[in-house]
Amino acid sequence: MFNFKLSAVGYLNPVPLVWGMLHGPQRSHVDLRFSVPSECAQQVEEGEAELGLVPVAEIARQSLEIVPGVGIACLGAVRSILLFAKRPWQGVQSVAVDCCSRTSVQLARVILREKFGVEPELVPHPPILEQMMKTADAALVIGDPALRIDPLALSYECLDLGHEWFALTGLPMVFATWAGKPGLPLEAISKITVGSYHFGRERLAEIARLEHDKRGITYELAHRYLSHHIRYELGPRELLGLGTFLELADFRPASLAAMSSCND
């Protein structure tokens, strides 16, 4: 079996995907590192990693090849990609964005344009909500920082962008997949990535118990998030949602042709 250099996201949501690589039979086949989504993409682009859990916007930009089987997706509310506003959505002219995930930023742009008819300026900012709201009319917070926010406890308007995507399209939203430069041995890699997820899927309660405190959230939220909000298996509907997102976000990726293998 090959040994691969992999880069994964350090948020809570990919932990089931890499649990077998950390604690199961796949750990002897990978050299695994963690970073934010945009850095995963950069490491693949610069050759520091052979494979990364790459935001789909970056897969399109780099024309990467997708490893079939698993990724990060949702069907409805995702809970960890939240858009806040201090004024009515139709009047939003600027959005402070955490640029750690370019896919989430593009999703926010699509939702604001398609639902509210606005195309605000995007202002990069660290994911500290109150500071972001002083900088712009709205703020996009993603990943673990979003999980630590209780939207119902705030006075701001809030959109869960997974819910909004499903309301707009009726399709799953795919945020990231394992991907690398063309020419990788996909069958061998897929056995590792899918096997690692299957190992984690059987241990979601254990993962939530071990991870929730270090993420600053309750066990109940961590378990509900991993078992209900996030979808990991990528089938035909997920691929249709992915293609629809890339079209609405105005991507024209050469890599789309390779995605048909995910239907197998």
C-alpha positions in Angstrom: 0.0 0.0 0.0 1.2 3.5 -0.8 1.9 6.1 1.8 0.4 9.5 1.0 0.9 13.1 2.3 -2.5 14.4 3.1 -3.7 17.8 4.3 -7.0 18.1 6.2 -9.0 20.8 7.8 -8.6 21.4 11.5 -12.3 22.0 12.2 -14.6 19.6 13.8 -16.5 18.6 10.7 -13.8 16.5 9.0 -12.8 14.6 12.1 -15.0 11.5 11.2 -13.3 11.5 7.8 -9.8 11.3 9.3 -10.6 9.2 12.4 -9.3 6.0 10.8 -6.1 7.8 9.7 -5.6 9.0 13.3 -6.7 5.9 15.2 -7.6 3.1 12.8 -6.1 0.8 10.2 -5.4 3.7 7.8 -2.9 5.5 10.0 0.1 3.6 8.7 -0.7 4.7 5.1 -0.8 8.5 5.5 1.3 11.4 6.6 -1.5 13.7 7.8 -1.3 17.4 8.7 -4.0 19.9 9.6 -4.7 23.5 8.5 -7.6 25.8 7.5 -9.4 25.0 4.1 -7.6 27.6 2.1 -4.2 26.4 3.3 -5.1 22.8 2.4 -5.7 24.0 -1.2 -2.4 25.9 -1.2 -0.4 22.9 0.1 -1.8 20.8 -2.8 -1.1 23.5 -5.3 2.5 23.9 -4.1 3.1 20.2 -3.9 3.5 20.1 -0.1 0.7 17.6 0.0 -0.4 15.0 -2.6 -4.0 15.2 -1.4 -6.1 17.7 0.5 -9.6 18.1 1.8 -9.9 21.0 -0.6 -12.8 23.6 -0.9 -14.7 23.0 -4.1 -14.0 26.5 -5.3 -10.3 25.7 -5.2 -10.8 22.3 -6.9 -12.4 24.2 -9.8 -9.7 26.9 -9.9 -6.8 24.4 -9.8 -8.6 21.8 -12.0 -7.8 19.1 -9.4 -9.0 15.6 -9.6 -11.6 14.5 -7.0 -11.2 11.2 -5.1 -14.6 9.5 -5.2 -16.6 8.6 -2.2 -16.6 11.0 0.7 -16.3 14.7 1.5 -18.0 17.5 3.5 -21.6 18.3 2.5 -25.0 19.1 3.9 -28.7 18.8 3.0 -30.3 21.7 4.7 -29.0 23.6 7.7 -25.3 23.1 8.2 -25.0 25.1 11.5 -21.4 26.0 10.9 -21.7 28.5 8.1 -23.6 31.5 9.4 -24.2 34.9 7.8 -25.2 37.7 10.1 -26.5 41.2 9.3 -27.2 44.4 11.2 -29.6 45.8 8.6 -32.2 44.3 6.2 -30.6 42.0 3.7 -31.6 44.0 0.7 -29.6 46.9 2.1 -26.3 45.0 2.8 -23.5 46.7 1.0 -20.5 45.1 2.6 -19.8 41.7 4.2 -16.8 40.9 6.5 -15.7 37.4 5.6 -13.5 34.8 7.1 -11.5 33.9 4.0 -10.4 30.5 5.5 -12.9 28.9 3.1 -13.3 30.4 -0.3 -16.2 28.1 -1.0 -18.2 29.5 1.9 -17.4 33.1 0.8 -18.7 32.3 -2.7 -21.8 30.6 -1.3 -22.6 33.8 0.6 -22.2 35.8 -2.5 -24.5 33.5 -4.5 -27.2 33.5 -1.8 -27.1 37.3 -1.4 -27.3 37.8 -5.1 -30.0 35.2 -5.9 -32.2 35.8 -2.9 -31.9 39.5 -2.2 -30.5 41.0 -5.4 -27.4 42.4 -3.7 -23.7 42.0 -4.5 -21.9 43.6 -1.6 -18.2 44.3 -1.2 -16.3 41.5 0.6 -14.0 42.6 3.3 -11.5 40.0 4.7 -11.5 39.9 8.6 -10.6 37.5 11.4 -13.6 35.5 12.6 -14.6 37.7 15.6 -18.2 38.6 15.1 -18.6 41.8 17.0 -15.5 43.3 15.4 -16.7 42.1 12.0 -20.0 43.8 12.5 -18.2 47.1 13.3 -16.4 46.8 9.9 -19.3 45.9 7.6 -23.1 45.6 7.3 -22.9 41.8 7.5 -20.4 39.1 8.6 -19.7 35.5 7.5 -18.5 33.1 10.2 -17.6 29.5 9.5 -16.3 26.3 11.1 -15.7 26.0 14.8 -16.1 29.7 15.5 -19.6 29.6 14.1 -20.4 26.5 16.3 -19.5 28.6 19.3 -22.1 31.2 18.5 -25.7 30.9 19.5 -27.6 32.8 16.8 -30.8 32.9 18.9 -29.0 34.8 21.6 -28.1 37.7 19.2 -30.0 40.6 17.9 -28.6 40.3 14.4 -30.4 38.7 11.5 -28.9 35.3 10.7 -28.9 33.0 7.7 -27.7 29.4 7.8 -26.2 29.1 4.3 -26.8 25.4 4.1 -30.5 26.0 4.7 -30.5 28.8 2.2 -28.8 26.8 -0.5 -31.3 24.0 -0.1 -34.2 26.5 -0.2 -32.8 27.9 -3.4 -31.9 24.7 -5.2 -33.4 21.7 -3.4 -30.0 20.1 -3.6 -27.2 19.2 -1.2 -24.3 21.6 -0.9 -20.8 20.2 -1.2 -18.1 22.3 0.5 -15.0 20.2 0.2 -13.7 16.8 -1.1 -10.5 14.9 -1.1 -8.7 16.1 -4.2 -5.2 16.3 -5.8 -3.4 16.9 -9.0 -4.3 14.6 -11.9 -2.5 11.3 -12.1 -2.9 10.0 -8.6 -3.8 6.4 -8.0 -7.4 7.1 -7.2 -8.4 3.5 -6.4 -5.7 3.1 -3.8 -6.4 6.5 -2.2 -10.2 6.0 -2.2 -9.7 2.8 -0.2 -7.9 4.8 2.5 -10.2 7.8 2.5 -13.5 5.8 2.5 -12.1 3.3 4.9 -11.1 6.0 7.3 -14.5 7.5 7.2 -16.2 4.2 7.8 -14.0 3.8 10.9 -15.1 7.2 12.1 -18.8 6.8 11.2 -19.1 3.9 13.7 -17.6 6.1 16.4 -19.4 9.5 16.2 -20.5 9.5 19.8 -16.9 8.8 20.9 -15.6 11.6 18.6 -18.1 14.1 19.9 -17.2 13.1 23.5 -13.4 13.6 22.9 -13.7 16.7 20.7 -16.5 18.9 22.1 -14.6 20.4 25.0 -11.5 21.4 23.0 -13.9 23.1 20.4 -15.7 25.0 23.1 -19.1 23.5 22.5 -21.4 21.0 24.2 -21.3 17.3 23.6 -24.9 17.5 22.4 -24.2 20.1 19.8 -21.0 18.3 18.6 -22.9 15.0 18.3 -25.9 16.6 16.5 -23.6 18.4 14.2 -21.6 15.4 13.1 -24.6 13.0 12.9 -27.3 15.3 11.5 -26.0 18.5 9.9 -22.9 17.2 8.1 -23.2 14.6 5.3 -20.1 12.7 4.3 -21.1 10.3 1.5 -21.0 11.8 -2.0 -23.5 10.4 -4.5 -25.3 11.6 -7.6 -27.4 14.2 -5.8 -24.3 15.7 -4.1 -22.5 15.9 -7.5 -25.5 17.6 -9.0 -25.5 20.1 -6.1 -21.8 20.6 -6.6 -22.1 21.3 -10.3 -25.0 23.7 -9.7 -23.0 25.6 -7.2 -20.0 25.9 -9.6 -22.3 27.2 -12.3 -24.0 29.8 -10.0 -20.6 30.9 -8.7 -19.5 31.2 -12.3 -16.8 28.6 -12.3 -15.9 26.7 -15.4 -13.7 23.8 -14.1 -12.1 21.3 -16.4 -12.2 18.9 -13.4 -16.0 18.5 -13.6 -15.5 15.8 -16.3 -13.6 13.7 -13.7 -16.4 13.8 -11.1 -18.5 11.2 -12.9 -16.4 8.5 -11.2 -18.0 9.5 -7.9 -21.2 7.9 -9.1 -19.6 4.4 -9.1 
